Amino acid sequence: MKIAVVGAGKWGSALAHAFSQKNSVVVSSRRKRDIANFVSIEEALGYEYIVMAI
């Protein structure tokens, strides 16, 4: 599955880590972050599943 997690705080990072064990996961946030797999919100909207962690 292709999953986008919107929210790069503690919850968003934890969810992204958990989902990434068996899925393709990216993270998005309103502010640009220097983290692995970070994408813009526009790109995140194109993913199969979007998880809101805000």
Backbone as a printed PyTorch tensor [residue, N CA C, xyz], in Angstrom:
tensor([[[ 0.8270, -1.1760,  0.0000],
         [ 0.0000,  0.0000,  0.0000],
         [ 0.8760,  1.2460,  0.0000]],

        [[ 0.3690,  2.3000, -0.5830],
         [ 1.0420,  3.5950, -0.5670],
         [ 0.3150,  4.4800,  0.4360]],

        [[ 1.0120,  4.8450,  1.5270],
         [ 0.4080,  5.5940,  2.6190],
         [ 1.1350,  6.9200,  2.7990]],

        [[ 0.3630,  7.9920,  2.9370],
         [ 0.9110,  9.3080,  3.2560],
         [ 0.4410,  9.6860,  4.6520]],

        [[ 1.3700, 10.0440,  5.5140],
         [ 1.0410, 10.5060,  6.8620],
         [ 1.1900, 12.0220,  6.8680]],

        [[ 0.1010, 12.7220,  7.1500],
         [ 0.1310, 14.1820,  7.2190],
         [ 0.2770, 14.5640,  8.6850]],

        [[ 1.4070, 15.1550,  8.9970],
         [ 1.7500, 15.5030, 10.3730],
         [ 3.0740, 14.8470, 10.7090]],

        [[ 4.0810, 15.6610, 10.9970],
         [ 5.4260, 15.1260, 11.2190],
         [ 5.8690, 15.2530, 12.6700]],

        [[ 4.9040, 15.3510, 13.5710],
         [ 5.2330, 15.4080, 14.9990],
         [ 5.4940, 14.0170, 15.5450]],

        [[ 5.3760, 13.8780, 16.8440],
         [ 5.6510, 12.5810, 17.4770],
         [ 4.6830, 11.4980, 17.0120]],

        [[ 3.3840, 11.8140, 16.9560],
         [ 2.4000, 10.8190, 16.5140],
         [ 2.5920, 10.4670, 15.0440]],

        [[ 2.7660, 11.4810, 14.2000],
         [ 2.9540, 11.2250, 12.7790],
         [ 4.1940, 10.4040, 12.5000]],

        [[ 5.2780, 10.7170, 13.1860],
         [ 6.5160,  9.9630, 13.0110],
         [ 6.3610,  8.5200, 13.4790]],

        [[ 5.6660,  8.3250, 14.5980],
         [ 5.4490,  6.9660, 15.1080],
         [ 4.5780,  6.1560, 14.1530]],

        [[ 3.5180,  6.7750, 13.6420],
         [ 2.6510,  6.0730, 12.6890],
         [ 3.4070,  5.7380, 11.4060]],

        [[ 4.1840,  6.6940, 10.9040],
         [ 4.9560,  6.4480,  9.6850],
         [ 5.9260,  5.2920,  9.8910]],

        [[ 6.5690,  5.2620, 11.0340],
         [ 7.5050,  4.1730, 11.3290],
         [ 6.7760,  2.8280, 11.3760]],

        [[ 5.6430,  2.7850, 12.0470],
         [ 4.8850,  1.5320, 12.1610],
         [ 4.3760,  1.0620, 10.8000]],

        [[ 3.8260,  1.9800, 10.0100],
         [ 3.2940,  1.6090,  8.6970],
         [ 4.3970,  1.2080,  7.7240]],

        [[ 5.6010,  1.7520,  7.8960],
         [ 6.6710,  1.5140,  6.9250],
         [ 7.2470,  0.1050,  6.9930]],

        [[ 6.8700, -0.6620,  8.0010],
         [ 7.3790, -2.0270,  8.1120],
         [ 6.9700, -2.8780,  6.9150]],

        [[ 5.7570, -2.6470,  6.3730],
         [ 5.2650, -3.4630,  5.2590],
         [ 4.6600, -2.6450,  4.1290]],

        [[ 4.8310, -1.3120,  4.1480],
         [ 4.1960, -0.4500,  3.1570],
         [ 5.1550,  0.6370,  2.6940]],

        [[ 4.7710,  1.2850,  1.6040],
         [ 5.4950,  2.4520,  1.1230],
         [ 4.8850,  3.6760,  1.8040]],

        [[ 5.6840,  4.3930,  2.6050],
         [ 5.1560,  5.4900,  3.4220],
         [ 5.9460,  6.7720,  3.1770]],

        [[ 5.2170,  7.8860,  3.0750],
         [ 5.8280,  9.2140,  3.0310],
         [ 5.1970, 10.0600,  4.1260]],

        [[ 5.8800, 11.1410,  4.4910],
         [ 5.4010, 12.0460,  5.5320],
         [ 5.2920, 13.4440,  4.9470]],

        [[ 4.2410, 14.1550,  5.3430],
         [ 4.0500, 15.5250,  4.9030],
         [ 3.6830, 16.3840,  6.1030]],

        [[ 3.9550, 17.6700,  5.9960],
         [ 3.6640, 18.5980,  7.0810],
         [ 3.4820, 19.9830,  6.4840]],

        [[ 2.8450, 20.8710,  7.2430],
         [ 2.6600, 22.2300,  6.7280],
         [ 3.9810, 22.9770,  6.6480]],

        [[ 4.9340, 22.6060,  7.4920],
         [ 6.2730, 23.1850,  7.4420],
         [ 7.2460, 22.1460,  6.9190]],

        [[ 8.1490, 22.5750,  6.0490],
         [ 9.1240, 21.6470,  5.4900],
         [10.0410, 21.1310,  6.5910]],

        [[10.2400, 19.8220,  6.5940],
         [11.0870, 19.1800,  7.6060],
         [12.2400, 18.4630,  6.9160]],

        [[13.3170, 18.3230,  7.6280],
         [14.4760, 17.5990,  7.1090],
         [14.4280, 16.1720,  7.6530]],

        [[13.4720, 15.3930,  7.1330],
         [13.3160, 14.0040,  7.5570],
         [13.2320, 13.1180,  6.3300]],

        [[13.4810, 11.8470,  6.5340],
         [13.4280, 10.8930,  5.4230],
         [12.0040, 10.7720,  4.9040]],

        [[11.8590, 10.5750,  3.6180],
         [10.5740, 10.3550,  2.9590],
         [ 9.6150, 11.5300,  3.0820]],

        [[10.1160, 12.7530,  3.2090],
         [ 9.2570, 13.9290,  3.2920],
         [ 8.8310, 14.3420,  1.8930]],

        [[ 7.5300, 14.6250,  1.7180],
         [ 6.9970, 15.1030,  0.4420],
         [ 6.0890, 16.2930,  0.7100]],

        [[ 5.7780, 17.0340, -0.3420],
         [ 4.8500, 18.1570, -0.2010],
         [ 3.4380, 17.6270,  0.0310]],

        [[ 2.5790, 18.4770,  0.5610],
         [ 1.1960, 18.0740,  0.8050],
         [ 0.4920, 17.7430, -0.5110]],

        [[ 0.8470, 18.4400, -1.5770],
         [ 0.2480, 18.1710, -2.8810],
         [ 0.5750, 16.7590, -3.3570]],

        [[ 1.8140, 16.3450, -3.1750],
         [ 2.2090, 14.9930, -3.5700],
         [ 1.5540, 13.9460, -2.6680]],

        [[ 1.4280, 14.2450, -1.3850],
         [ 0.8130, 13.3100, -0.4360],
         [-0.6420, 13.0270, -0.7990]],

        [[-1.3350, 14.0030, -1.3510],
         [-2.7420, 13.8210, -1.7150],
         [-2.9330, 12.7850, -2.8140]],

        [[-1.8920, 12.4500, -3.5370],
         [-1.9780, 11.4540, -4.5950],
         [-1.8010, 10.0200, -4.1160]],

        [[-1.5650,  9.8250, -2.8370],
         [-1.3460,  8.4750, -2.3140],
         [-2.6590,  7.7400, -2.0820]],

        [[-2.5760,  6.4260, -2.0490],
         [-3.7460,  5.5610, -1.8990],
         [-4.4670,  5.8040, -0.5710]],

        [[-3.7100,  5.9390,  0.5090],
         [-4.2730,  6.1800,  1.8420],
         [-3.6070,  7.4050,  2.4450]],

        [[-4.3960,  8.2270,  3.1210],
         [-3.8730,  9.4120,  3.7940],
         [-4.2620,  9.3220,  5.2640]],

        [[-3.2690,  9.3800,  6.1370],
         [-3.4950,  9.3250,  7.5800],
         [-3.2280, 10.7160,  8.1380]],

        [[-4.2100, 11.2800,  8.8220],
         [-4.0690, 12.6070,  9.4180],
         [-3.5930, 12.4550, 10.8590]],

        [[-2.4130, 12.9600, 11.1440],
         [-1.8450, 12.8840, 12.4980],
         [-1.5740, 14.3020, 12.9870]],

        [[-2.6390, 15.0980, 13.0250],
         [-2.4840, 16.5060, 13.4280],
         [-3.3290, 16.8090, 14.6410]]])
